[in-house]
């Protein structure tokens, strides 16, 4: 899987535009992303080890996702 930080950032920025909606995206066995409109935060969960963190800005969330994906890519 090859994706850049800029592409991830763009996709996350699009999620914020959905009013009054909580959104969940999952890449099976890799990462789960949840966006809470109420909290205006992203929760990024690594499905390989279960660690989850909340991010309140798009840049930090996209960097976390990129790190998970590139780290997993090196270990596959």
Residue frames as qw, qx, qy, qz and C-alpha x, y, z in Angstrom:
[[0.000, 0.892, 0.452, 0.000, 0.00, 0.00, 0.00],
 [0.456, 0.024, 0.037, 0.889, 1.53, 3.26, -1.10],
 [0.071, -0.887, -0.400, -0.220, 0.02, 6.53, 0.07],
 [0.373, 0.359, -0.240, 0.821, 1.61, 9.86, 0.92],
 [0.169, -0.377, -0.564, 0.715, 1.10, 12.01, 4.00],
 [0.186, 0.163, -0.138, -0.959, -0.47, 14.65, 1.75],
 [0.443, -0.169, -0.712, -0.519, -3.04, 12.16, 0.42],
 [0.390, -0.391, -0.780, 0.295, -3.95, 11.06, 3.93],
 [0.075, -0.304, -0.289, 0.905, -4.23, 14.70, 5.07],
 [0.293, 0.013, -0.396, -0.870, -6.53, 15.49, 2.12],
 [0.475, -0.290, -0.791, -0.254, -8.81, 12.54, 2.91],
 [0.332, -0.410, -0.659, 0.536, -9.03, 13.46, 6.60],
 [0.038, 0.187, 0.043, -0.981, -9.78, 17.08, 5.73],
 [0.385, -0.165, -0.604, -0.678, -12.72, 15.87, 3.66],
 [0.412, -0.373, -0.820, 0.132, -14.17, 13.98, 6.65],
 [0.144, -0.300, -0.425, 0.842, -14.39, 17.17, 8.69],
 [0.214, -0.008, -0.303, -0.929, -16.79, 18.66, 6.12],
 [0.428, -0.358, -0.777, -0.293, -19.55, 16.18, 6.99],
 [0.293, -0.411, 0.264, -0.822, -21.83, 17.95, 9.45],
 [0.687, -0.260, 0.353, -0.580, -23.27, 16.13, 12.48],
 [0.938, 0.183, -0.262, -0.136, -21.78, 12.81, 11.51],
 [0.522, -0.583, 0.620, 0.055, -19.44, 10.37, 13.20],
 [0.758, 0.525, -0.335, -0.190, -17.41, 8.45, 10.64],
 [0.679, -0.443, 0.580, 0.086, -15.40, 5.23, 10.91],
 [0.684, 0.583, -0.407, -0.162, -12.99, 3.90, 8.29],
 [0.756, -0.419, 0.502, 0.028, -11.18, 0.60, 8.67],
 [0.519, 0.548, -0.636, -0.162, -8.33, -0.92, 6.71],
 [0.947, -0.249, -0.100, -0.179, -8.78, -4.57, 7.75],
 [0.910, -0.194, -0.117, 0.347, -6.07, -5.88, 10.05],
 [0.530, 0.327, -0.087, 0.778, -4.17, -2.57, 9.89],
 [0.101, -0.052, -0.287, 0.951, -5.81, 0.60, 11.16],
 [0.059, -0.718, -0.687, -0.091, -9.16, 2.01, 12.24],
 [0.131, 0.099, -0.051, 0.985, -9.93, 5.71, 11.99],
 [0.111, -0.718, -0.686, 0.049, -12.88, 7.31, 13.73],
 [0.112, 0.249, -0.006, 0.962, -13.88, 10.96, 13.45],
 [0.156, -0.627, -0.700, 0.304, -16.21, 12.43, 16.05],
 [0.093, 0.648, 0.266, 0.708, -17.96, 15.60, 14.93],
 [0.516, -0.809, -0.252, -0.125, -19.07, 16.26, 18.52],
 [0.694, -0.581, 0.086, 0.415, -15.53, 16.07, 19.91],
 [0.440, 0.874, -0.204, -0.046, -13.97, 17.33, 16.69],
 [0.333, -0.628, 0.700, 0.064, -11.31, 14.68, 17.07],
 [0.750, 0.329, -0.539, -0.196, -9.83, 11.73, 15.24],
 [0.704, -0.451, 0.536, -0.117, -9.17, 8.44, 17.00],
 [0.592, 0.523, -0.595, -0.150, -6.55, 6.30, 15.31],
 [0.801, -0.347, 0.451, -0.186, -6.31, 2.66, 16.37],
 [0.241, 0.477, -0.819, -0.207, -3.61, 0.26, 15.25],
 [0.905, -0.075, -0.045, -0.416, -5.36, -3.06, 14.74],
 [0.718, 0.307, -0.594, 0.197, -2.10, -4.97, 15.04],
 [0.383, 0.053, -0.683, 0.620, -1.50, -4.03, 18.68],
 [0.291, -0.696, -0.656, -0.007, -4.74, -2.32, 19.75],
 [0.308, -0.350, -0.218, 0.857, -3.14, 0.99, 20.68],
 [0.121, 0.784, 0.515, 0.326, -5.46, 3.97, 20.22],
 [0.298, -0.305, -0.169, 0.889, -4.83, 7.70, 20.41],
 [0.207, 0.860, 0.461, -0.074, -6.96, 10.77, 19.89],
 [0.402, -0.010, 0.210, 0.891, -5.85, 13.67, 17.71],
 [0.118, 0.770, 0.445, -0.443, -7.45, 17.08, 17.56],
 [0.231, 0.741, -0.267, -0.571, -5.89, 18.25, 14.32],
 [0.879, 0.450, 0.014, -0.159, -5.74, 16.77, 10.85],
 [0.386, 0.721, -0.565, 0.110, -1.97, 16.98, 10.50],
 [0.301, -0.448, 0.781, -0.315, -1.24, 14.92, 13.63],
 [0.816, 0.125, 0.463, -0.322, -3.86, 12.31, 12.73],
 [0.780, 0.596, -0.158, -0.105, -2.54, 11.94, 9.18],
 [0.182, 0.673, -0.693, 0.181, 1.03, 11.58, 10.46],
 [0.549, -0.262, 0.716, -0.341, -0.08, 8.86, 12.89],
 [0.874, 0.335, 0.260, -0.237, -1.85, 6.93, 10.14],
 [0.576, 0.717, -0.392, 0.003, 1.12, 7.31, 7.80],
 [0.118, -0.587, 0.763, -0.246, 3.47, 6.02, 10.50],
 [0.734, -0.041, 0.607, -0.302, 1.27, 2.98, 11.15],
 [0.839, 0.511, 0.088, -0.164, 0.99, 2.16, 7.44],
 [0.450, 0.733, -0.503, 0.087, 4.69, 2.60, 6.68],
 [0.319, -0.489, 0.763, -0.278, 5.77, 0.65, 9.76],
 [0.813, 0.110, 0.511, -0.257, 3.46, -2.20, 8.85],
 [0.731, 0.656, -0.145, -0.122, 4.66, -2.10, 5.25],
 [0.155, 0.693, -0.690, 0.137, 8.23, -2.62, 6.43],
 [0.419, -0.281, 0.804, -0.315, 7.18, -5.62, 8.51],
 [0.850, 0.289, 0.195, -0.394, 5.11, -7.38, 5.83]]
